C-alpha cells in the first residue's frame, strides 16, 4: 500500500509474501517476517481473502498485529468489531491510550485484545507518539519526526513487544504470544468505556514471563552489549581464547577477553565458575537459533536459554552473545 491507499488484493499479497508464502510473479521472501504490523483498516466485515491470508500467515508462525481503528469519538463511537482487519480472527487487535492511561478519545474499543500508548495531542503536541514522517502528499519529499496519534501508533509498540518475546523464546507460537501479552497486561490506569481488552500491555513483565532463563535484549546492538563500567579491564597483552569447544577445553580466559568461539550441538565448554557457570553445554544449533544449558558445581539447578542470531542471553552472570548461525554451527562470544 502507498500514501493513497491500496486494494484488498495488495493487502492479501503483502501478508502472504511477508510471512513467507508464494505470490505469483514475485520472488519468494527468503527472510519471512515473524511479526506483521498492520496499521490500516476500514469499515466492514473481514473478507474471506484477507482472513485466509492471515490464517495462512499464522500457520506459518507469523504473529499478526493490527490497529483497532480511529472512529471511537463522537458523535457515534464505534466498536472495533465494525472494522477490518481489526475484526479478523487470529490477530492481536490494539486500542490506543492517552498519557493518563485512558482510552484515547479517537480509539475504537470493545472487540480488542490489548491497549498500548497511542497519544492525544488535543492539549499538548508532546503528548503524541514521536513518529517517522514524510511531508510529500503523493511522493517522497522531506523526512522528519512528528508527534502523531492513533491506533497505528499503538499497534507499533505491541508489534515490538511480540518481537522481543520471540527474541526471548523463538519457539513461541502466535497464539502463545497473544495469550502471554494478555495474561501479563496491567489494569488501565484510566477509563475505557466500552472495554479495552485485557488492559495496558506491560512489555517488561511479558518478556520476563516467556524468557525461560534468557535475559531480555539489552539496548544498543544485540551482538555488542554496552560495556559494564564495573567489569575488570582486560589485559591487552593477554592472548584471546581461540580454542575450539570440545569436552575438557577450558575457555575461562574468554571471560576476560570476550573471545568468540565456534560451537555445534553437543559441544561442552568448561569454564572457571567465576560467572556462576562451570560448564556450558550447547544443546542444539538449528534454524538460526541456539539452545544451551549452563550448570555449576554449587548444586544449583541448571539454567537453559534459547536465542536467535544475532542476540544475547544471560545464564547466571555469564553473558552469551550469539553472533551468527550457519547451518548447524554458531559463533558465540562469552563475557
Rosetta blueprint (number, residue, H / E / L):
1 X L
2 X E
3 X L
4 X L
5 X E
6 X L
7 X L
8 X H
9 X H
10 X H
11 X H
12 X H
13 X H
14 X H
15 X H
16 X H
17 X H
18 X H
19 X L
20 X L
21 X L
22 X L
23 X L
24 X L
25 X L
26 X L
27 X L
28 X L
29 X L
30 X L
31 X L
32 X L
33 X L
34 X L
35 X E
36 X E
37 X E
38 X E
39 X L
40 X L
41 X L
42 X E
43 X E
44 X L
45 X L
46 X L
47 X L
48 X H
49 X H
50 X H
51 X H
52 X H
53 X H
54 X H
55 X H
56 X H
57 X H
58 X H
59 X H
60 X L
61 X L
62 X L
63 X E
64 X E
65 X E
66 X E
67 X E
68 X L
69 X L
70 X L
71 X L
72 X L
73 X L
74 X L
75 X L
76 X L
77 X L
78 X L
79 X E
80 X H
81 X H
82 X H
83 X E
84 X E
85 X L
86 X L
87 X L
88 X L
89 X L
90 X L
91 X L
92 X E
93 X E
94 X E
95 X E
96 X E
97 X E
98 X L
99 X L
100 X L
101 X L
102 X L
103 X E
104 X L
105 X L
106 X L
107 X L
108 X L
109 X E
110 X L
111 X L
112 X L
113 X L
114 X E
115 X E
116 X E
117 X E
118 X L
119 X L
120 X L
121 X L
122 X L
123 X L
124 X L
125 X H
126 X H
127 X H
128 X L
129 X E
130 X E
131 X E
132 X E
133 X E
134 X E
135 X L
136 X L
137 X L
138 X L
139 X L
140 X L
141 X L
142 X L
143 X E
144 X E
145 X E
146 X E
147 X E
148 X E
149 X L
150 X L
151 X H
152 X H
153 X H
154 X H
155 X H
156 X H
157 X H
158 X H
159 X H
160 X H
161 X H
162 X H
163 X H
164 X H
165 X H
166 X H
167 X H
168 X H
169 X L
170 X L
171 X L
172 X L
173 X L
174 X H
175 X H
176 X H
177 X H
178 X H
179 X H
180 X H
181 X H
182 X H
183 X H
184 X L
185 X L
186 X E
187 X L
188 X L
189 X L
190 X L
191 X L
192 X L
193 X L
194 X L
195 X L
196 X L
197 X L
198 X L
199 X L
200 X E
201 X L
202 X L
203 X H
204 X H
205 X H
206 X H
207 X H
208 X H
209 X H
210 X H
211 X L
212 X L
213 X L
214 X L
215 X L
216 X L
217 X L
218 X L
219 X L
220 X L
221 X L
222 X L
223 X L
224 X L
225 X L
226 X L
227 X L
228 X L
229 X L
230 X L
231 X L
232 X L
233 X L
234 X L
235 X L
236 X L
237 X L
238 X L
239 X L
240 X L
241 X L
242 X L
243 X L
244 X L
245 X L
246 X L
247 X L
248 X L
249 X L
250 X E
251 X L
252 X L
253 X L
254 X H
255 X H
256 X H
257 X H
258 X L
259 X L
260 X E
261 X E
262 X E
263 X E
264 X E
265 X L
266 X L
267 X L
268 X E
269 X E
270 X E
271 X L
272 X L
273 X L
274 X L
275 X L
276 X L
277 X L
278 X L
279 X E
280 X E
281 X E
282 X E
283 X E
284 X E
285 X E
286 X E
287 X L
288 X L
289 X E
290 X E
291 X E
292 X E
293 X E
294 X E
295 X E
296 X L
297 X L
298 X L
299 X L
300 X L
301 X L
302 X L
303 X E
304 X E
305 X E
306 X E
307 X E
308 X E
309 X L
310 X L
311 X E
312 X E
313 X E
314 X E
315 X E
316 X L
317 X L
318 X E
319 X E
320 X E
321 X E
322 X E
323 X E
324 X E
325 X E
326 X E
327 X L
328 X L
329 X E
330 X E
331 X E
332 X E
333 X E
334 X E
335 X L
